[in-house]
């Protein structure tokens, strides 16, 4: 007797998982392997198929600084919990000596400072991000290669049994927790060339540094790659959108701003450094965009509902800020004036930033 067979599509994702993936891709540039690892992990957890008696997942992120390892975790927390800081972060650089482990799990009874030492990882801290619909927590160990032996022993137990015993013998259940670990291993190696070579270099560095017992307990090892100029341009847009969101959420005067192509090119030029990745770009945005905008707000040169344009001025060799609101019409009609006659709008890098004519030539060519 033959039965009718129905072929199923095992590649389909739930609508909830697709929404999570879309939101994550809107916040993260490149790093496809890391995005897929996060989406797969969320799909398994949503289907309640994560292994019992173990953490929901354990992922080790390898790669150079500024490539988005920590940002991926924070972005996922922002999407799922509504707060990018809803992550218990353990900076392993603070636990390079065995006695410092008490800051993580608390001191045993009878030891000096027992009552004053509060452990970082507790059941209450993990449950702080739980909601009625989502019982999930994120635990991040940053720069794991700097951890001392005592922390390594704790980690092995946490990854294997999903439990942590505190100094006062209380047990912490990690079965609803995703454990992330980051490392800069391989950062001193050449990062140019094929992605396969970069990944192989990072993998070899991890195997030399970490014990087989540790590597065996990991669910996934993800290698992050340095960002290309095109990818940094996308990061710039994301960061500028976040600055605009902060401006609109402020209690002071809310206004809109946009950056011209020439202005973007200047910020990218100032913020591009392969050694530091996207972090250097953020510093350039702080210096050339956020600080001048703060000056404009503090000196009340910007009013509620104004629209600002941030442009590169070849004549003065820096970014300039001009106002597109009706109140600035008289100021914008200055195309025939010299730079010394232009109204001061803010400061950039400690120097005056001036309001140019909107018809002024835009191009990056002068020395800063």
C-alpha positions in Angstrom: 0.0 0.0 0.0 1.5 3.3 -1.1 1.1 6.4 1.0 1.1 9.9 -0.4 4.3 11.8 0.3 4.5 15.5 0.9 7.8 17.2 0.4 8.5 19.8 3.1 10.7 22.9 2.8 13.1 22.8 5.7 14.7 26.1 4.6 11.6 28.2 5.4 11.8 30.6 8.4 9.0 31.7 10.6 7.7 35.3 10.2 9.1 36.1 13.6 12.6 34.9 12.7 12.4 36.8 9.3 11.5 40.0 11.2 14.5 39.5 13.5 16.8 38.9 10.5 15.6 42.0 8.7 16.0 44.2 11.8 19.5 42.7 12.4 20.6 43.4 8.8 19.4 47.0 9.1 21.9 47.5 12.0 24.9 45.3 11.0 27.0 45.8 7.8 28.5 42.7 6.2 29.6 39.8 8.6 27.2 37.4 6.9 28.4 34.4 8.9 27.7 36.1 12.2 24.2 37.2 11.1 23.3 33.7 9.9 24.6 32.2 13.2 22.4 34.6 15.2 19.3 33.9 13.0 19.8 30.2 13.2 20.2 30.3 17.0 17.0 32.4 17.3 15.1 30.0 15.1 16.1 26.9 17.1 15.3 28.7 20.4 11.9 29.8 19.1 11.1 26.2 18.2 12.2 25.1 21.7 14.8 22.7 20.2 17.8 24.0 22.0 19.6 21.2 24.0 18.4 20.8 27.6 20.9 21.2 30.4 23.1 23.4 28.2 23.1 27.1 27.3 20.9 28.2 24.5 24.0 28.7 22.5 27.8 29.4 22.9 29.5 31.4 20.2 33.1 32.6 19.9 33.6 35.7 17.7 37.1 36.1 16.3 38.4 39.1 14.4 40.2 42.5 14.5 39.0 45.3 16.6 36.2 47.5 15.2 34.7 44.9 12.9 31.4 44.6 14.8 31.8 41.6 17.2 30.3 43.3 20.2 27.9 45.3 18.1 26.2 42.2 16.8 25.3 41.2 20.4 24.2 44.7 21.3 22.1 45.0 18.1 20.4 41.6 18.8 19.7 42.7 22.4 18.2 46.0 21.1 15.9 44.1 18.8 14.8 41.4 21.2 14.8 43.3 24.6 14.4 46.9 23.5 17.7 47.9 25.0 21.2 47.4 23.5 22.7 47.4 27.0 20.5 44.5 28.1 23.6 42.3 28.1 25.7 41.2 31.0 29.2 42.1 29.9 32.3 40.6 31.5 35.5 42.4 30.5 38.1 39.6 30.8 40.9 42.1 31.1 39.7 42.8 34.6 40.1 39.1 35.6 43.7 38.5 34.9 44.4 37.4 38.5 42.8 34.5 40.3 41.6 36.6 43.3 39.6 38.9 41.0 37.2 36.1 40.2 35.3 37.1 43.4 34.0 40.2 41.4 32.3 37.7 39.1 30.8 35.2 41.6 31.2 36.9 45.0 33.4 36.0 47.9 32.7 32.8 50.0 31.3 33.2 53.5 34.0 34.0 56.0 36.3 35.8 53.6 37.0 39.5 54.1 34.5 41.6 52.2 32.1 38.8 51.8 29.0 41.0 52.4 30.4 43.9 50.3 31.2 41.8 47.2 28.2 41.4 44.9 28.5 38.9 42.1 28.0 40.1 38.5 26.3 37.0 37.3 23.2 36.2 39.3 19.8 34.7 38.5 18.2 38.1 39.1 20.6 39.8 36.7 19.9 37.2 34.0 16.1 37.5 34.5 16.2 41.3 34.2 15.8 41.0 30.4 13.0 38.4 30.5 9.6 39.3 29.3 6.3 37.3 29.2 6.9 36.3 25.7 10.7 35.9 25.7 12.7 34.2 28.4 16.2 34.7 27.1 19.4 36.4 28.4 22.7 37.4 26.8 26.0 36.9 28.6 29.1 38.4 26.9 32.8 37.6 27.8 34.9 40.3 26.0 38.5 39.6 25.0 38.4 36.1 26.3 42.0 35.4 25.6 42.9 37.7 28.6 41.1 35.5 31.1 43.0 33.8 33.9 42.9 30.0 34.7 40.2 30.5 37.3 37.8 32.1 34.9 38.6 29.4 32.3 37.5 26.7 34.8 34.3 28.6 35.4 33.6 28.9 31.7 34.1 25.2 31.1 31.4 24.4 33.6 29.1 27.0 32.3 29.4 25.8 28.7 29.0 22.2 29.6 26.3 22.1 32.3 24.7 25.6 32.0 25.3 26.2 35.7 27.4 28.5 37.8 28.1 28.2 41.5 28.4 31.5 43.3 30.7 32.2 46.3 27.8 31.6 48.7 26.9 28.2 47.1 23.9 29.5 45.2 23.5 28.0 41.8 22.8 30.1 38.7 20.8 28.4 35.9 22.2 29.4 32.4 19.8 27.1 30.4 18.0 30.2 29.0 21.2 32.1 28.3 23.2 32.7 25.1 27.0 32.9 26.0 29.0 35.1 23.6 32.8 35.3 23.7 34.9 37.7 21.7 38.6 37.6 20.9 41.1 39.7 18.8 43.2 36.7 18.0 44.8 36.9 14.6 44.5 40.7 14.5 48.3 41.0 14.0 48.3 38.7 11.0 47.7 40.0 7.5 44.0 40.8 7.0 44.1 41.5 3.3 43.4 38.9 0.6 40.9 36.1 0.4 38.4 35.7 3.2 39.4 32.0 3.4 43.0 32.9 4.3 41.8 35.4 6.9 39.5 32.7 8.4 42.2 30.1 8.4 44.6 32.4 10.2 42.1 33.2 12.9 41.1 29.5 13.4 44.8 28.5 13.7 45.4 31.3 16.3 42.3 30.1 18.3 43.5 26.5 18.3 46.9 27.5 19.5 45.5 29.6 22.3 42.5 27.8 23.6 42.4 24.3 25.0 40.7 21.4 23.1 38.3 21.1 26.1 37.1 24.7 25.5 36.9 24.5 21.7 34.9 21.2 22.0 32.2 23.0 24.1 31.5 25.8 21.6 28.5 25.6 19.3 29.9 28.0 16.7 33.1 29.8 16.0 32.6 32.8 13.8 35.4 34.8 12.1 34.7 38.5 11.5 36.5 40.3 8.6 37.8 43.8 8.3 35.4 46.3 6.8 36.0 47.5 3.2 35.6 51.2 2.3 32.2 50.5 0.8 31.0 48.8 3.9 32.3 51.6 6.1 30.2 53.9 4.0 27.1 51.9 5.0 28.2 52.0 8.6 28.5 55.8 8.3 24.9 56.0 7.2 23.7 53.8 10.1 25.7 56.0 12.6 24.3 59.2 11.2 20.8 57.8 11.5 21.5 57.1 15.1 22.7 60.6 15.7 19.6 62.0 14.1 17.5 59.8 16.3 19.3 61.1 19.4 18.6 64.7 18.2 14.9 63.9 17.8 14.7 62.3 21.3 16.4 65.2 23.1 14.4 67.5 25.4 16.0 70.5 23.7 15.3 71.9 20.3 14.6 69.1 17.8 15.9 69.6 14.3 16.8 67.6 11.2 20.2 67.5 9.5 21.7 65.8 6.4 25.2 65.4 5.2 26.1 66.0 1.5 28.1 63.5 -0.5 31.2 65.7 -0.1 30.7 65.9 3.6 30.4 62.1 3.8 33.5 61.6 1.8 35.4 63.8 4.2 34.1 62.0 7.3 35.0 58.6 5.7 38.5 59.9 4.9 39.0 61.1 8.5 37.5 57.9 9.9 39.1 55.2 7.8 41.9 53.3 9.5 42.2 49.6 8.8 43.7 48.9 12.3 40.8 50.3 14.2 37.8 49.6 11.9 34.5 51.2 12.6 35.5 52.6 16.0 37.8 55.1 14.3 34.8 56.2 12.1 32.7 56.7 15.2 35.4 59.0 16.7 35.4 61.0 13.4 31.6 61.4 13.7 31.9 62.5 17.3 34.6 65.1 16.4 33.2 66.5 13.2 29.4 66.1 13.6 28.3 65.6 17.1 30.5 68.2 18.8 29.6 71.0 16.3 25.9 70.1 16.6 26.3 70.3 20.4 27.8 73.8 20.0 24.9 74.9 17.8 22.4 73.7 20.4 24.2 75.2 23.3 24.5 78.6 21.6 20.9 78.5 20.5 21.8 78.9 16.8 19.4 76.1 16.0 15.7 76.4 16.6 12.9 73.8 16.8 12.1 72.5 13.4 15.2 73.7 11.6 16.9 71.7 8.9 20.7 71.8 8.7 23.0 70.9 5.9 26.5 69.7 6.7 28.8 70.2 3.8 32.5 70.2 2.9 33.8 73.7 1.9 36.9 73.6 -0.3 37.6 77.3 0.5 38.0 76.9 4.2 39.0 73.3 4.2 36.6 71.9 6.7 33.0 70.9 7.3 30.5 73.8 7.4 27.0 73.9 8.7 24.2 76.0 7.1 20.5 76.3 7.9 17.8 75.6 5.4 14.9 76.9 7.4 13.1 80.1 6.3 14.7 82.1 9.1 18.1 81.5 7.5 17.1 82.7 4.0 19.0 86.0 4.5 22.1 84.1 5.6 22.0 81.7 2.7 22.0 84.5 0.2 25.7 85.2 0.6 27.2 83.6 -2.4 29.1 86.8 -3.4 30.6 87.4 0.0 34.1 86.4 1.2 34.6 83.7 3.8 35.4 86.3 6.4 31.9 87.9 6.0 30.0 84.6 6.6 28.1 84.0 9.8 29.7 81.6 12.3 27.4 78.6 12.9 29.5 76.3 15.2 32.9 74.8 15.7 34.6 71.8 14.3 37.8 70.5 15.8 38.2 73.6 17.9 37.9 75.9 14.9 35.1 78.0 13.6 32.7 76.3 11.3 31.0 78.8 8.9 27.7 78.9 7.0 28.5 78.8 3.3 26.3 79.4 0.3 24.3 76.3 -0.7 25.7 76.8 -4.2 29.3 76.5 -3.1 31.4 74.0 -4.8 31.5 70.6 -3.1 34.6 68.5 -3.4 37.3 67.0 -1.1 40.6 68.3 -2.3 42.1 70.8 0.0 44.2 70.0 3.0 42.5 69.9 6.3 
